[in-house]
Amino acid sequence: MASTDSQADGGAERRERGTAIWFIGLAVLIADLLVIFFAPAGIRIGHEAAFLFLIAVLAAAGFGLMIWGRRQRQRAG
């Protein structure tokens, strides 16, 4: 009986960790939207390459974290 309880707790912990990772990915995507908002000003002063690189990196990181978190939740389910 103790092994069943420990497995249930591990599943709940993994589900909670997956949700936290998903929300971190969402926060990174929101930060990416802020970078996109300020991109026109950066383009005007000649820093378009840096802004495009930062947008791409933040988008990839955000989506990657959201996918990873979703997989953690599915494995726990």
PDB file of N, CA, C and O in Angstrom:
ATOM      1  N   MET A   1       0.821  -1.186   0.000  1.00  0.00           N
ATOM      2  CA  MET A   1       0.000   0.000   0.000  1.00  0.00           C
ATOM      3  C   MET A   1       0.868   1.254   0.000  1.00  0.00           C
ATOM      4  O   MET A   1       0.506   2.254  -0.619  1.00  0.00           O
ATOM      5  N   ALA A   2       1.983   1.213   0.672  1.00  0.00           N
ATOM      6  CA  ALA A   2       2.868   2.374   0.718  1.00  0.00           C
ATOM      7  C   ALA A   2       3.434   2.677  -0.656  1.00  0.00           C
ATOM      8  O   ALA A   2       3.639   3.844  -0.989  1.00  0.00           O
ATOM      9  N   SER A   3       3.696   1.640  -1.476  1.00  0.00           N
ATOM     10  CA  SER A   3       4.246   1.875  -2.812  1.00  0.00           C
ATOM     11  C   SER A   3       3.223   2.576  -3.694  1.00  0.00           C
ATOM     12  O   SER A   3       3.597   3.409  -4.520  1.00  0.00           O
ATOM     13  N   THR A   4       1.945   2.260  -3.541  1.00  0.00           N
ATOM     14  CA  THR A   4       0.906   2.921  -4.329  1.00  0.00           C
ATOM     15  C   THR A   4       0.804   4.390  -3.943  1.00  0.00           C
ATOM     16  O   THR A   4       0.652   5.249  -4.812  1.00  0.00           O
ATOM     17  N   ASP A   5       0.883   4.684  -2.667  1.00  0.00           N
ATOM     18  CA  ASP A   5       0.837   6.073  -2.224  1.00  0.00           C
ATOM     19  C   ASP A   5       2.029   6.860  -2.744  1.00  0.00           C
ATOM     20  O   ASP A   5       1.879   8.010  -3.158  1.00  0.00           O
ATOM     21  N   SER A   6       3.206   6.256  -2.728  1.00  0.00           N
ATOM     22  CA  SER A   6       4.393   6.966  -3.197  1.00  0.00           C
ATOM     23  C   SER A   6       4.325   7.194  -4.702  1.00  0.00           C
ATOM     24  O   SER A   6       4.813   8.218  -5.180  1.00  0.00           O
ATOM     25  N   GLN A   7       3.738   6.278  -5.461  1.00  0.00           N
ATOM     26  CA  GLN A   7       3.574   6.482  -6.888  1.00  0.00           C
ATOM     27  C   GLN A   7       2.580   7.595  -7.160  1.00  0.00           C
ATOM     28  O   GLN A   7       2.786   8.396  -8.072  1.00  0.00           O
ATOM     29  N   ALA A   8       1.520   7.657  -6.397  1.00  0.00           N
ATOM     30  CA  ALA A   8       0.524   8.716  -6.575  1.00  0.00           C
ATOM     31  C   ALA A   8       1.132  10.076  -6.255  1.00  0.00           C
ATOM     32  O   ALA A   8       0.872  11.058  -6.951  1.00  0.00           O
ATOM     33  N   ASP A   9       1.942  10.130  -5.200  1.00  0.00           N
ATOM     34  CA  ASP A   9       2.595  11.382  -4.847  1.00  0.00           C
ATOM     35  C   ASP A   9       3.583  11.800  -5.924  1.00  0.00           C
ATOM     36  O   ASP A   9       3.692  12.986  -6.238  1.00  0.00           O
ATOM     37  N   GLY A  10       4.302  10.843  -6.493  1.00  0.00           N
ATOM     38  CA  GLY A  10       5.245  11.138  -7.565  1.00  0.00           C
ATOM     39  C   GLY A  10       4.532  11.657  -8.798  1.00  0.00           C
ATOM     40  O   GLY A  10       5.037  12.551  -9.477  1.00  0.00           O
ATOM     41  N   GLY A  11       3.357  11.104  -9.098  1.00  0.00           N
ATOM     42  CA  GLY A  11       2.571  11.577 -10.229  1.00  0.00           C
ATOM     43  C   GLY A  11       2.081  12.995 -10.012  1.00  0.00           C
ATOM     44  O   GLY A  11       2.105  13.816 -10.929  1.00  0.00           O
ATOM     45  N   ALA A  12       1.640  13.279  -8.808  1.00  0.00           N
ATOM     46  CA  ALA A  12       1.174  14.629  -8.501  1.00  0.00           C
ATOM     47  C   ALA A  12       2.331  15.625  -8.563  1.00  0.00           C
ATOM     48  O   ALA A  12       2.178  16.757  -9.022  1.00  0.00           O
ATOM     49  N   GLU A  13       3.494  15.171  -8.085  1.00  0.00           N
ATOM     50  CA  GLU A  13       4.669  16.053  -8.122  1.00  0.00           C
ATOM     51  C   GLU A  13       5.091  16.327  -9.560  1.00  0.00           C
ATOM     52  O   GLU A  13       5.419  17.462  -9.908  1.00  0.00           O
ATOM     53  N   ARG A  14       5.085  15.306 -10.382  1.00  0.00           N
ATOM     54  CA  ARG A  14       5.461  15.476 -11.792  1.00  0.00           C
ATOM     55  C   ARG A  14       4.455  16.373 -12.517  1.00  0.00           C
ATOM     56  O   ARG A  14       4.840  17.198 -13.346  1.00  0.00           O
ATOM     57  N   ARG A  15       3.172  16.210 -12.204  1.00  0.00           N
ATOM     58  CA  ARG A  15       2.133  17.047 -12.809  1.00  0.00           C
ATOM     59  C   ARG A  15       2.317  18.504 -12.397  1.00  0.00           C
ATOM     60  O   ARG A  15       2.181  19.413 -13.215  1.00  0.00           O
ATOM     61  N   GLU A  16       2.625  18.714 -11.129  1.00  0.00           N
ATOM     62  CA  GLU A  16       2.848  20.070 -10.628  1.00  0.00           C
ATOM     63  C   GLU A  16       4.094  20.692 -11.256  1.00  0.00           C
ATOM     64  O   GLU A  16       4.085  21.868 -11.620  1.00  0.00           O
ATOM     65  N   ARG A  17       5.162  19.908 -11.382  1.00  0.00           N
ATOM     66  CA  ARG A  17       6.388  20.391 -12.014  1.00  0.00           C
ATOM     67  C   ARG A  17       6.135  20.736 -13.481  1.00  0.00           C
ATOM     68  O   ARG A  17       6.635  21.744 -13.981  1.00  0.00           O
ATOM     69  N   GLY A  18       5.357  19.896 -14.169  1.00  0.00           N
ATOM     70  CA  GLY A  18       5.022  20.161 -15.561  1.00  0.00           C
ATOM     71  C   GLY A  18       4.239  21.447 -15.725  1.00  0.00           C
ATOM     72  O   GLY A  18       4.473  22.210 -16.662  1.00  0.00           O
ATOM     73  N   THR A  19       3.314  21.684 -14.818  1.00  0.00           N
ATOM     74  CA  THR A  19       2.536  22.921 -14.867  1.00  0.00           C
ATOM     75  C   THR A  19       3.425  24.134 -14.617  1.00  0.00           C
ATOM     76  O   THR A  19       3.270  25.164 -15.275  1.00  0.00           O
ATOM     77  N   ALA A  20       4.350  24.020 -13.675  1.00  0.00           N
ATOM     78  CA  ALA A  20       5.264  25.133 -13.387  1.00  0.00           C
ATOM     79  C   ALA A  20       6.160  25.428 -14.587  1.00  0.00           C
ATOM     80  O   ALA A  20       6.384  26.591 -14.922  1.00  0.00           O
ATOM     81  N   ILE A  21       6.674  24.378 -15.239  1.00  0.00           N
ATOM     82  CA  ILE A  21       7.520  24.578 -16.414  1.00  0.00           C
ATOM     83  C   ILE A  21       6.715  25.216 -17.533  1.00  0.00           C
ATOM     84  O   ILE A  21       7.222  26.087 -18.240  1.00  0.00           O
ATOM     85  N   TRP A  22       5.463  24.793 -17.705  1.00  0.00           N
ATOM     86  CA  TRP A  22       4.598  25.370 -18.731  1.00  0.00           C
ATOM     87  C   TRP A  22       4.389  26.865 -18.487  1.00  0.00           C
ATOM     88  O   TRP A  22       4.453  27.661 -19.423  1.00  0.00           O
ATOM     89  N   PHE A  23       4.142  27.245 -17.241  1.00  0.00           N
ATOM     90  CA  PHE A  23       3.941  28.665 -16.922  1.00  0.00           C
ATOM     91  C   PHE A  23       5.229  29.474 -17.109  1.00  0.00           C
ATOM     92  O   PHE A  23       5.166  30.640 -17.499  1.00  0.00           O
ATOM     93  N   ILE A  24       6.377  28.884 -16.840  1.00  0.00           N
ATOM     94  CA  ILE A  24       7.643  29.580 -17.094  1.00  0.00           C
ATOM     95  C   ILE A  24       7.796  29.825 -18.591  1.00  0.00           C
ATOM     96  O   ILE A  24       8.224  30.903 -19.003  1.00  0.00           O
ATOM     97  N   GLY A  25       7.449  28.832 -19.403  1.00  0.00           N
ATOM     98  CA  GLY A  25       7.482  29.012 -20.855  1.00  0.00           C
ATOM     99  C   GLY A  25       6.546  30.106 -21.304  1.00  0.00           C
ATOM    100  O   GLY A  25       6.887  30.887 -22.193  1.00  0.00           O
ATOM    101  N   LEU A  26       5.375  30.178 -20.709  1.00  0.00           N
ATOM    102  CA  LEU A  26       4.426  31.241 -21.035  1.00  0.00           C
ATOM    103  C   LEU A  26       4.989  32.608 -20.659  1.00  0.00           C
ATOM    104  O   LEU A  26       4.820  33.572 -21.406  1.00  0.00           O
ATOM    105  N   ALA A  27       5.650  32.703 -19.518  1.00  0.00           N
ATOM    106  CA  ALA A  27       6.263  33.968 -19.102  1.00  0.00           C
ATOM    107  C   ALA A  27       7.365  34.387 -20.071  1.00  0.00           C
ATOM    108  O   ALA A  27       7.524  35.574 -20.355  1.00  0.00           O
ATOM    109  N   VAL A  28       8.127  33.418 -20.581  1.00  0.00           N
ATOM    110  CA  VAL A  28       9.172  33.736 -21.559  1.00  0.00           C
ATOM    111  C   VAL A  28       8.543  34.253 -22.844  1.00  0.00           C
ATOM    112  O   VAL A  28       9.070  35.178 -23.462  1.00  0.00           O
ATOM    113  N   LEU A  29       7.424  33.668 -23.253  1.00  0.00           N
ATOM    114  CA  LEU A  29       6.743  34.157 -24.455  1.00  0.00           C
ATOM    115  C   LEU A  29       6.185  35.564 -24.256  1.00  0.00           C
ATOM    116  O   LEU A  29       6.185  36.368 -25.188  1.00  0.00           O
ATOM    117  N   ILE A  30       5.717  35.862 -23.067  1.00  0.00           N
ATOM    118  CA  ILE A  30       5.234  37.220 -22.786  1.00  0.00           C
ATOM    119  C   ILE A  30       6.400  38.206 -22.829  1.00  0.00           C
ATOM    120  O   ILE A  30       6.252  39.321 -23.328  1.00  0.00           O
ATOM    121  N   ALA A  31       7.549  37.801 -22.311  1.00  0.00           N
ATOM    122  CA  ALA A  31       8.742  38.645 -22.412  1.00  0.00           C
ATOM    123  C   ALA A  31       9.123  38.841 -23.876  1.00  0.00           C
ATOM    124  O   ALA A  31       9.579  39.917 -24.262  1.00  0.00           O
ATOM    125  N   ASP A  32       8.937  37.804 -24.688  1.00  0.00           N
ATOM    126  CA  ASP A  32       9.208  37.905 -26.118  1.00  0.00           C
ATOM    127  C   ASP A  32       8.297  38.938 -26.770  1.00  0.00           C
ATOM    128  O   ASP A  32       8.724  39.669 -27.664  1.00  0.00           O
ATOM    129  N   LEU A  33       7.062  39.000 -26.332  1.00  0.00           N
ATOM    130  CA  LEU A  33       6.145  40.009 -26.875  1.00  0.00           C
ATOM    131  C   LEU A  33       6.621  41.424 -26.545  1.00  0.00           C
ATOM    132  O   LEU A  33       6.445  42.340 -27.348  1.00  0.00           O
ATOM    133  N   LEU A  34       7.220  41.603 -25.375  1.00  0.00           N
ATOM    134  CA  LEU A  34       7.778  42.914 -25.035  1.00  0.00           C
ATOM    135  C   LEU A  34       8.943  43.270 -25.950  1.00  0.00           C
ATOM    136  O   LEU A  34       9.095  44.424 -26.350  1.00  0.00           O
ATOM    137  N   VAL A  35       9.763  42.281 -26.279  1.00  0.00           N
ATOM    138  CA  VAL A  35      10.875  42.524 -27.195  1.00  0.00           C
ATOM    139  C   VAL A  35      10.334  42.894 -28.575  1.00  0.00           C
ATOM    140  O   VAL A  35      10.853  43.799 -29.229  1.00  0.00           O
ATOM    141  N   ILE A  36       9.291  42.194 -29.013  1.00  0.00           N
ATOM    142  CA  ILE A  36       8.680  42.509 -30.306  1.00  0.00           C
ATOM    143  C   ILE A  36       8.111  43.930 -30.286  1.00  0.00           C
ATOM    144  O   ILE A  36       8.182  44.640 -31.289  1.00  0.00           O
ATOM    145  N   PHE A  37       7.553  44.339 -29.160  1.00  0.00           N
ATOM    146  CA  PHE A  37       6.994  45.686 -29.041  1.00  0.00           C
ATOM    147  C   PHE A  37       8.075  46.755 -29.226  1.00  0.00           C
ATOM    148  O   PHE A  37       7.830  47.787 -29.851  1.00  0.00           O
ATOM    149  N   PHE A  38       9.270  46.507 -28.683  1.00  0.00           N
ATOM    150  CA  PHE A  38      10.348  47.489 -28.792  1.00  0.00           C
ATOM    151  C   PHE A  38      11.227  47.294 -30.023  1.00  0.00           C
ATOM    152  O   PHE A  38      12.155  48.076 -30.232  1.00  0.00           O
ATOM    153  N   ALA A  39      10.969  46.287 -30.839  1.00  0.00           N
ATOM    154  CA  ALA A  39      11.782  46.009 -32.025  1.00  0.00           C
ATOM    155  C   ALA A  39      11.802  47.162 -33.031  1.00  0.00           C
ATOM    156  O   ALA A  39      12.869  47.450 -33.572  1.00  0.00           O
ATOM    157  N   PRO A  40      10.691  47.834 -33.311  1.00  0.00           N
ATOM    158  CA  PRO A  40      10.756  48.933 -34.286  1.00  0.00           C
ATOM    159  C   PRO A  40      11.745  50.032 -33.888  1.00  0.00           C
ATOM    160  O   PRO A  40      12.413  50.605 -34.749  1.00  0.00           O
ATOM    161  N   ALA A  41      11.840  50.322 -32.609  1.00  0.00           N
ATOM    162  CA  ALA A  41      12.806  51.330 -32.159  1.00  0.00           C
ATOM    163  C   ALA A  41      14.230  50.834 -32.377  1.00  0.00           C
ATOM    164  O   ALA A  41      15.108  51.610 -32.752  1.00  0.00           O
ATOM    165  N   GLY A  42      14.460  49.556 -32.146  1.00  0.00           N
ATOM    166  CA  GLY A  42      15.785  48.987 -32.372  1.00  0.00           C
ATOM    167  C   GLY A  42      16.149  48.957 -33.842  1.00  0.00           C
ATOM    168  O   GLY A  42      17.307  49.155 -34.208  1.00  0.00           O
ATOM    169  N   ILE A  43      15.171  48.713 -34.669  1.00  0.00           N
ATOM    170  CA  ILE A  43      15.420  48.692 -36.108  1.00  0.00           C
ATOM    171  C   ILE A  43      15.786  50.087 -36.605  1.00  0.00           C
ATOM    172  O   ILE A  43      16.650  50.233 -37.470  1.00  0.00           O
ATOM    173  N   ARG A  44      15.140  51.096 -36.068  1.00  0.00           N
ATOM    174  CA  ARG A  44      15.436  52.471 -36.482  1.00  0.00           C
ATOM    175  C   ARG A  44      16.860  52.888 -36.132  1.00  0.00           C
ATOM    176  O   ARG A  44      17.467  53.680 -36.852  1.00  0.00           O
ATOM    177  N   ILE A  45      17.396  52.362 -35.035  1.00  0.00           N
ATOM    178  CA  ILE A  45      18.759  52.761 -34.675  1.00  0.00           C
ATOM    179  C   ILE A  45      19.806  51.767 -35.185  1.00  0.00           C
ATOM    180  O   ILE A  45      20.992  51.901 -34.886  1.00  0.00           O
ATOM    181  N   GLY A  46      19.360  50.765 -35.959  1.00  0.00           N
ATOM    182  CA  GLY A  46      20.294  49.870 -36.611  1.00  0.00           C
ATOM    183  C   GLY A  46      20.639  48.602 -35.872  1.00  0.00           C
ATOM    184  O   GLY A  46      21.665  47.987 -36.165  1.00  0.00           O
ATOM    185  N   HIS A  47      19.822  48.189 -34.925  1.00  0.00           N
ATOM    186  CA  HIS A  47      20.092  46.962 -34.161  1.00  0.00           C
ATOM    187  C   HIS A  47      19.091  45.862 -34.497  1.00  0.00           C
ATOM    188  O   HIS A  47      18.693  45.095 -33.621  1.00  0.00           O
ATOM    189  N   GLU A  48      18.681  45.782 -35.766  1.00  0.00           N
ATOM    190  CA  GLU A  48      17.649  44.804 -36.114  1.00  0.00           C
ATOM    191  C   GLU A  48      18.129  43.358 -35.957  1.00  0.00           C
ATOM    192  O   GLU A  48      17.344  42.485 -35.585  1.00  0.00           O
ATOM    193  N   ALA A  49      19.396  43.102 -36.235  1.00  0.00           N
ATOM    194  CA  ALA A  49      19.903  41.725 -36.115  1.00  0.00           C
ATOM    195  C   ALA A  49      19.847  41.248 -34.658  1.00  0.00           C
ATOM    196  O   ALA A  49      19.468  40.107 -34.394  1.00  0.00           O
ATOM    197  N   ALA A  50      20.215  42.100 -33.735  1.00  0.00           N
ATOM    198  CA  ALA A  50      20.178  41.725 -32.322  1.00  0.00           C
ATOM    199  C   ALA A  50      18.745  41.466 -31.861  1.00  0.00           C
ATOM    200  O   ALA A  50      18.492  40.515 -31.121  1.00  0.00           O
ATOM    201  N   PHE A  51      17.815  42.304 -32.293  1.00  0.00           N
ATOM    202  CA  PHE A  51      16.420  42.123 -31.906  1.00  0.00           C
ATOM    203  C   PHE A  51      15.847  40.852 -32.507  1.00  0.00           C
ATOM    204  O   PHE A  51      15.138  40.111 -31.826  1.00  0.00           O
ATOM    205  N   LEU A  52      16.146  40.588 -33.780  1.00  0.00           N
ATOM    206  CA  LEU A  52      15.630  39.375 -34.418  1.00  0.00           C
ATOM    207  C   LEU A  52      16.206  38.120 -33.766  1.00  0.00           C
ATOM    208  O   LEU A  52      15.499  37.127 -33.594  1.00  0.00           O
ATOM    209  N   PHE A  53      17.483  38.164 -33.406  1.00  0.00           N
ATOM    210  CA  PHE A  53      18.102  37.038 -32.721  1.00  0.00           C
ATOM    211  C   PHE A  53      17.451  36.814 -31.358  1.00  0.00           C
ATOM    212  O   PHE A  53      17.144  35.677 -30.998  1.00  0.00           O
ATOM    213  N   LEU A  54      17.240  37.871 -30.611  1.00  0.00           N
ATOM    214  CA  LEU A  54      16.633  37.761 -29.287  1.00  0.00           C
ATOM    215  C   LEU A  54      15.197  37.261 -29.375  1.00  0.00           C
ATOM    216  O   LEU A  54      14.770  36.448 -28.556  1.00  0.00           O
ATOM    217  N   ILE A  55      14.453  37.744 -30.364  1.00  0.00           N
ATOM    218  CA  ILE A  55      13.078  37.286 -30.553  1.00  0.00           C
ATOM    219  C   ILE A  55      13.061  35.790 -30.853  1.00  0.00           C
ATOM    220  O   ILE A  55      12.254  35.052 -30.288  1.00  0.00           O
ATOM    221  N   ALA A  56      13.943  35.345 -31.734  1.00  0.00           N
ATOM    222  CA  ALA A  56      13.983  33.927 -32.096  1.00  0.00           C
ATOM    223  C   ALA A  56      14.379  33.051 -30.915  1.00  0.00           C
ATOM    224  O   ALA A  56      13.790  31.992 -30.699  1.00  0.00           O
ATOM    225  N   VAL A  57      15.370  33.487 -30.154  1.00  0.00           N
ATOM    226  CA  VAL A  57      15.830  32.693 -29.003  1.00  0.00           C
ATOM    227  C   VAL A  57      14.739  32.613 -27.932  1.00  0.00           C
ATOM    228  O   VAL A  57      14.480  31.535 -27.396  1.00  0.00           O
ATOM    229  N   LEU A  58      14.109  33.722 -27.623  1.00  0.00           N
ATOM    230  CA  LEU A  58      13.049  33.716 -26.610  1.00  0.00           C
ATOM    231  C   LEU A  58      11.850  32.887 -27.057  1.00  0.00           C
ATOM    232  O   LEU A  58      11.258  32.171 -26.250  1.00  0.00           O
ATOM    233  N   ALA A  59      11.488  32.978 -28.333  1.00  0.00           N
ATOM    234  CA  ALA A  59      10.362  32.184 -28.833  1.00  0.00           C
ATOM    235  C   ALA A  59      10.680  30.692 -28.759  1.00  0.00           C
ATOM    236  O   ALA A  59       9.846  29.897 -28.326  1.00  0.00           O
ATOM    237  N   ALA A  60      11.885  30.314 -29.180  1.00  0.00           N
ATOM    238  CA  ALA A  60      12.268  28.901 -29.128  1.00  0.00           C
ATOM    239  C   ALA A  60      12.306  28.392 -27.691  1.00  0.00           C
ATOM    240  O   ALA A  60      11.837  27.288 -27.412  1.00  0.00           O
ATOM    241  N   ALA A  61      12.856  29.184 -26.784  1.00  0.00           N
ATOM    242  CA  ALA A  61      12.924  28.780 -25.376  1.00  0.00           C
ATOM    243  C   ALA A  61      11.522  28.667 -24.776  1.00  0.00           C
ATOM    244  O   ALA A  61      11.226  27.706 -24.065  1.00  0.00           O
ATOM    245  N   GLY A  62      10.673  29.632 -25.057  1.00  0.00           N
ATOM    246  CA  GLY A  62       9.309  29.615 -24.518  1.00  0.00           C
ATOM    247  C   GLY A  62       8.511  28.423 -25.006  1.00  0.00           C
ATOM    248  O   GLY A  62       7.876  27.727 -24.214  1.00  0.00           O
ATOM    249  N   PHE A  63       8.543  28.187 -26.315  1.00  0.00           N
ATOM    250  CA  PHE A  63       7.808  27.049 -26.851  1.00  0.00           C
ATOM    251  C   PHE A  63       8.405  25.727 -26.377  1.00  0.00           C
ATOM    252  O   PHE A  63       7.675  24.776 -26.098  1.00  0.00           O
ATOM    253  N   GLY A  64       9.727  25.672 -26.288  1.00  0.00           N
ATOM    254  CA  GLY A  64      10.372  24.456 -25.793  1.00  0.00           C
ATOM    255  C   GLY A  64       9.970  24.145 -24.363  1.00  0.00           C
ATOM    256  O   GLY A  64       9.684  22.994 -24.034  1.00  0.00           O
ATOM    257  N   LEU A  65       9.946  25.148 -23.520  1.00  0.00           N
ATOM    258  CA  LEU A  65       9.537  24.938 -22.126  1.00  0.00           C
ATOM    259  C   LEU A  65       8.070  24.530 -22.025  1.00  0.00           C
ATOM    260  O   LEU A  65       7.706  23.685 -21.207  1.00  0.00           O
ATOM    261  N   MET A  66       7.233  25.139 -22.863  1.00  0.00           N
ATOM    262  CA  MET A  66       5.816  24.782 -22.821  1.00  0.00           C
ATOM    263  C   MET A  66       5.599  23.332 -23.274  1.00  0.00           C
ATOM    264  O   MET A  66       4.782  22.618 -22.693  1.00  0.00           O
ATOM    265  N   ILE A  67       6.313  22.905 -24.288  1.00  0.00           N
ATOM    266  CA  ILE A  67       6.191  21.517 -24.754  1.00  0.00           C
ATOM    267  C   ILE A  67       6.726  20.555 -23.693  1.00  0.00           C
ATOM    268  O   ILE A  67       6.112  19.524 -23.419  1.00  0.00           O
ATOM    269  N   TRP A  68       7.866  20.893 -23.101  1.00  0.00           N
ATOM    270  CA  TRP A  68       8.449  20.042 -22.068  1.00  0.00           C
ATOM    271  C   TRP A  68       7.507  19.916 -20.867  1.00  0.00           C
ATOM    272  O   TRP A  68       7.304  18.820 -20.342  1.00  0.00           O
ATOM    273  N   GLY A  69       6.937  21.038 -20.438  1.00  0.00           N
ATOM    274  CA  GLY A  69       5.994  21.009 -19.320  1.00  0.00           C
ATOM    275  C   GLY A  69       4.756  20.197 -19.629  1.00  0.00           C
ATOM    276  O   GLY A  69       4.248  19.472 -18.775  1.00  0.00           O
ATOM    277  N   ARG A  70       4.273  20.321 -20.852  1.00  0.00           N
ATOM    278  CA  ARG A  70       3.091  19.547 -21.251  1.00  0.00           C
ATOM    279  C   ARG A  70       3.394  18.053 -21.239  1.00  0.00           C
ATOM    280  O   ARG A  70       2.562  17.253 -20.812  1.00  0.00           O
ATOM    281  N   ARG A  71       4.580  17.676 -21.705  1.00  0.00           N
ATOM    282  CA  ARG A  71       4.961  16.254 -21.692  1.00  0.00           C
ATOM    283  C   ARG A  71       5.097  15.735 -20.272  1.00  0.00           C
ATOM    284  O   ARG A  71       4.729  14.594 -19.994  1.00  0.00           O
ATOM    285  N   GLN A  72       5.621  16.555 -19.368  1.00  0.00           N
ATOM    286  CA  GLN A  72       5.730  16.135 -17.970  1.00  0.00           C
ATOM    287  C   GLN A  72       4.343  15.858 -17.380  1.00  0.00           C
ATOM    288  O   GLN A  72       4.158  14.891 -16.641  1.00  0.00           O
ATOM    289  N   ARG A  73       3.386  16.703 -17.710  1.00  0.00           N
ATOM    290  CA  ARG A  73       2.030  16.506 -17.200  1.00  0.00           C
ATOM    291  C   ARG A  73       1.390  15.255 -17.782  1.00  0.00           C
ATOM    292  O   ARG A  73       0.680  14.530 -17.086  1.00  0.00           O
ATOM    293  N   GLN A  74       1.648  15.004 -19.076  1.00  0.00           N
ATOM    294  CA  GLN A  74       1.053  13.822 -19.699  1.00  0.00           C
ATOM    295  C   GLN A  74       1.640  12.541 -19.139  1.00  0.00           C
ATOM    296  O   GLN A  74       0.918  11.558 -18.976  1.00  0.00           O
ATOM    297  N   ARG A  75       2.940  12.526 -18.838  1.00  0.00           N
ATOM    298  CA  ARG A  75       3.570  11.342 -18.260  1.00  0.00           C
ATOM    299  C   ARG A  75       3.028  11.042 -16.861  1.00  0.00           C
ATOM    300  O   ARG A  75       2.965   9.886 -16.443  1.00  0.00           O
ATOM    301  N   ALA A  76       2.642  12.088 -16.152  1.00  0.00           N
ATOM    302  CA  ALA A  76       2.135  11.904 -14.795  1.00  0.00           C
ATOM    303  C   ALA A  76       0.701  11.385 -14.809  1.00  0.00           C
ATOM    304  O   ALA A  76       0.261  10.718 -13.873  1.00  0.00           O
ATOM    305  N   GLY A  77      -0.019  11.697 -15.879  1.00  0.00           N
ATOM    306  CA  GLY A  77      -1.443  11.415 -15.947  1.00  0.00           C
ATOM    307  C   GLY A  77      -1.790   9.993 -16.020  1.00  0.00           C
ATOM    308  O   GLY A  77      -2.970   9.648 -16.081  1.00  0.00           O
TER     309      GLY A  77
END
